[in-house]
């Protein structure tokens, strides 16, 4: 079995495609079950383990497969079919990373080196959630379990020994920065947060620090809306109230798990008309998007998506480049450690086969010795014959390999001879 990663991210695919192939947590379990079922035969790569990492910046499938080449094609076709996108279009923007490259990629992602916001910490929590979902779905096995546990350890090491997260400019901070460019001071602003998840809480904390005139939280689950609004000294409304109240807000920040837009063109058009064309700033942090793309074409409305904000935060990464080099060095060391572990796993079937063969030889010769003893043969002679037979049979394979190597090139023969000499010198020194 080998590791394989197939995915798209903010560097390879536009937001319009990323949102079409995103997986919400509620569907991950059933998708993993279907994936393992449909890709279980050898022609599809014989996939036995699977996990899905899906965020606003990426959708990635991590799998263990017997035939990684076949699995790469099968995974792309599976995503295309599941999400009803063109397979050819998907392949053009996706990356397929086998074994060591898959390990390196996972380490870099969790450490924040592959994020739109360099060093951002949220991705580690998102990968931990992906691991939990895959485990609950039965998608975790020996390889993926070891990969994710080592990934979490590497991310912790990178963040604790480098300055990769120092002076990180988050999406939330960038949102506030853009809002202040549009409105100046936010002291007179009325702000609406749509959703009540981690990203909204982070944004709300940044905006609340500017002491706006009012804060409102709208969420599908009103209890969560009231809880967040209470912490922000604001008030809560239901999503059903959005169409009639949208015009009240200068700034709208939305990030929900909805698979369809919840802020439509007509809703915003009516809001702008009621506002008498006073500007409105809308931040859409959701993937798939919460705001219909056509809203951005309206006058007096400033719509920023995760990609728009990403371009802003990337401009402030120069100060962390030294930390990046240090983080990359740590990751390369840990990738080599992981590859050593993988090579050890590759040797397991060979070791098991050698042990089985040795046990068979031992059992066969021991049975012969017992028969001779039962027949009254001299015990000393029986033991001598037992030792002689076992020695000959254990030496048969390496001696045959040496004879067969006579026709090989000198370098290969010399390596074989050195290996056998080292092995038997070690063996003799143990006694």
HELIX and SHEET records of a PDB file:
HELIX    1   1 UNK A   15  UNK A   18  1                                   4    
HELIX    2   2 UNK A   25  UNK A   38  1                                  14    
HELIX    3   3 UNK A   42  UNK A   44  5                                   3    
HELIX    4   4 UNK A   68  UNK A   83  1                                  16    
HELIX    5   5 UNK A   87  UNK A   93  1                                   7    
HELIX    6   6 UNK A   99  UNK A  110  1                                  12    
HELIX    7   7 UNK A  122  UNK A  136  1                                  15    
HELIX    8   8 UNK A  142  UNK A  161  1                                  20    
HELIX    9   9 UNK A  171  UNK A  183  1                                  13    
HELIX   10  10 UNK A  198  UNK A  208  1                                  11    
HELIX   11  11 UNK A  222  UNK A  231  1                                  10    
HELIX   12  12 UNK A  239  UNK A  241  5                                   3    
HELIX   13  13 UNK A  242  UNK A  245  1                                   4    
HELIX   14  14 UNK A  246  UNK A  248  5                                   3    
HELIX   15  15 UNK A  265  UNK A  274  1                                  10    
HELIX   16  16 UNK A  293  UNK A  297  5                                   5    
HELIX   17  17 UNK A  306  UNK A  314  1                                   9    
HELIX   18  18 UNK A  318  UNK A  320  5                                   3    
HELIX   19  19 UNK A  321  UNK A  374  1                                  54    
HELIX   20  20 UNK A  379  UNK A  404  1                                  26    
HELIX   21  21 UNK A  405  UNK A  407  5                                   3    
HELIX   22  22 UNK A  410  UNK A  429  1                                  20    
SHEET    1   A 4 UNK A  47  UNK A  54  0                                        
SHEET    2   A 4 UNK A  58  UNK A  65 -1                                        
SHEET    3   A 4 UNK A   2  UNK A   9 -1                                        
SHEET    4   A 4 UNK A  95  UNK A  98 -1                                        
SHEET    1   B 6 UNK A 235  UNK A 238  0                                        
SHEET    2   B 6 UNK A 214  UNK A 219  1                                        
SHEET    3   B 6 UNK A 190  UNK A 194  1                                        
SHEET    4   B 6 UNK A 251  UNK A 254  1                                        
SHEET    5   B 6 UNK A 280  UNK A 284  1                                        
SHEET    6   B 6 UNK A 301  UNK A 305  1                                        
END                                                                             
